[in-house]
Amino acid sequence: MESGKVLSVNSHPRIEHVEIDSADLNQGYEKFAQHLQQNSLPWPQLLASAFTAGKSRIMMTGDGETLDALLRTLAGSKDLRKQRDTLSSVSLTCFGGVSSDLPYRAISLLQKHGIIADKYTMSPHSVSLYVPVESREAAVKALHALI
């Protein structure tokens, strides 16, 4: 088991989720791409996606202007909609995040500060925790204790 050494903490202030009626994830992305093109919108930074029971979900971030424009255009769409409340992310850049207890230590530390992470995603060199927008700054400060 690796040690999960944290090198830095960074954050995205705004994470949005879009839900798309689709037969599979590929069709969801096709509809999303068409929506962006039809509305002359740039691609946001995609963070994760999933498909379950006729719905594709895309989690994304970007600058406020781009995300606001995208969300405004969803009102006129029958197949795309905002899925949930806006979140923020706090990410740990690390060595050994995948084969260690680092995600558990991070979630536990946040809980001690009264912050409940909604979910987390991992890569070999990062752990990203998704928290309520109003908890982002406190989460960044708390997770600095892991460095």
Phi and psi in degrees as a GROMACS rama.xvg file:
@    title "Ramachandran Plot"
@    xaxis  label "Phi"
@    yaxis  label "Psi"
@TYPE xy
-81.707  167.868  GLU-2
-88.198  -20.4068  SER-3
67.7661  55.5212  GLY-4
-77.9577  124.654  LYS-5
-88.2112  130.934  VAL-6
-100.87  -36.9242  LEU-7
-158.578  165.884  SER-8
-125.995  132.419  VAL-9
-141.304  177.428  ASN-10
-153.259  150.755  SER-11
-112.099  122.459  HIS-12
-69.008  -22.9128  PRO-13
-139.814  122.716  ARG-14
-123.375  126.837  ILE-15
-115.653  154.627  GLU-16
-124.533  130.896  HIS-17
-116.852  135.341  VAL-18
-107.721  138.204  GLU-19
-131.246  126.15  ILE-20
-68.5612  123.579  ASP-21
-161.196  161.329  SER-22
-79.876  -26.022  ALA-23
-162.789  175.896  ASP-24
-63.3559  -38.3284  LEU-25
-60.4051  -45.5403  ASN-26
-65.2764  -34.5773  GLN-27
-59.6028  -45.7229  GLY-28
-65.8963  -37.2593  TYR-29
-61.0217  -45.3099  GLU-30
-65.0834  -39.6431  LYS-31
-63.5277  -46.3376  PHE-32
-60.8601  -43.0591  ALA-33
-62.2401  -41.7694  GLN-34
-61.6854  -45.0047  HIS-35
-61.0614  -46.3833  LEU-36
-64.2022  -45.6995  GLN-37
-62.6458  -28.7789  GLN-38
-103.397  10.5609  ASN-39
51.8597  45.188  SER-40
-106.492  144.719  LEU-41
-77.2313  161.154  PRO-42
-71.7127  131.842  TRP-43
-76.4779  173.996  PRO-44
-79.3123  115.964  GLN-45
-84.5673  133.994  LEU-46
-108.816  -35.2193  LEU-47
-165.986  161.286  ALA-48
-151.9  160.848  SER-49
-157.115  162.758  ALA-50
-134.172  131.637  PHE-51
-151.65  130.742  THR-52
47.7927  54.5004  ALA-53
77.4784  12.3435  GLY-54
-132.027  126.02  LYS-55
-94.1573  142.108  SER-56
-125.772  134.108  ARG-57
-124.083  127.025  ILE-58
-102.825  132.571  MET-59
-147.498  163.675  MET-60
-138.381  175.147  THR-61
164.231  -174.63  GLY-62
-72.5714  155.672  ASP-63
-57.814  -39.4322  GLY-64
-62.1627  -44.4006  GLU-65
-65.9673  -45.5887  THR-66
-66.5159  -39.9698  LEU-67
-61.2062  -44.2368  ASP-68
-62.686  -43.8484  ALA-69
-60.9606  -48.2585  LEU-70
-63.6502  -36.0718  LEU-71
-62.0806  -39.5805  ARG-72
-72.5241  -19.4339  THR-73
-67.0111  -25.6797  LEU-74
-59.4202  -30.5971  ALA-75
-93.16  7.15115  GLY-76
-104.976  138.156  SER-77
-87.2768  -23.7812  LYS-78
-104.607  -13.4088  ASP-79
-119.787  141.947  LEU-80
-154.795  156.395  ARG-81
-67.475  133.042  LYS-82
-88.1076  -38.8161  GLN-83
-155.517  -179.624  ARG-84
-64.0157  152.148  ASP-85
-65.2074  139.871  THR-86
-118.658  173.626  LEU-87
-122.267  159.681  SER-88
-118.915  149.646  SER-89
-129.643  121.964  VAL-90
-114.869  139.758  SER-91
-104.147  119.9  LEU-92
-86.2237  131.001  THR-93
-153.674  168.686  CYS-94
-104.467  135.066  PHE-95
72.461  35.2515  GLY-96
-76.0322  -29.199  GLY-97
-75.8173  -44.6927  VAL-98
-105.475  49.5479  SER-99
-148.302  177.86  SER-100
-90.5369  14.059  ASP-101
-55.6026  -46.782  LEU-102
-58.4955  -41.1494  PRO-103
-64.3768  -43.5484  TYR-104
-62.1456  -40.169  ARG-105
-66.8326  -46.4663  ALA-106
-63.3181  -41.3998  ILE-107
-63.4192  -42.4309  SER-108
-62.9761  -43.1752  LEU-109
-62.3348  -42.1136  LEU-110
-60.9404  -38.9985  GLN-111
-61.5311  -24.6574  LYS-112
-96.3936  10.361  HIS-113
76.8695  20.4674  GLY-114
-112.389  124.942  ILE-115
-106.505  118.294  ILE-116
-73.8374  136.725  ALA-117
-77.4986  -36.7492  ASP-118
-167.073  171.718  LYS-119
-144.158  153.875  TYR-120
-126.153  155.861  THR-121
-134.027  154.003  MET-122
-138.007  173.854  SER-123
-58.1521  -23.3931  PRO-124
-125.11  17.5981  HIS-125
-157.907  153.752  SER-126
-128.63  121.713  VAL-127
-112.794  126.234  SER-128
-109.332  138.944  LEU-129
-109.845  121.883  TYR-130
-129.527  162.579  VAL-131
-58.4661  146.107  PRO-132
-52.7669  -42.5687  VAL-133
-70.2927  -10.9069  GLU-134
-100.779  -2.13613  SER-135
-58.8247  -52.7985  ARG-136
-62.2504  -41.2897  GLU-137
-65.2723  -36.0425  ALA-138
-66.7779  -41.7885  ALA-139
-59.9307  -47.8548  VAL-140
-61.7499  -44.6374  LYS-141
-63.8284  -42.9849  ALA-142
-73.1799  -15.6982  LEU-143
-62.0206  -20.8845  HIS-144
-65.3656  -17.8018  ALA-145
-84.2448  -9.22428  LEU-146
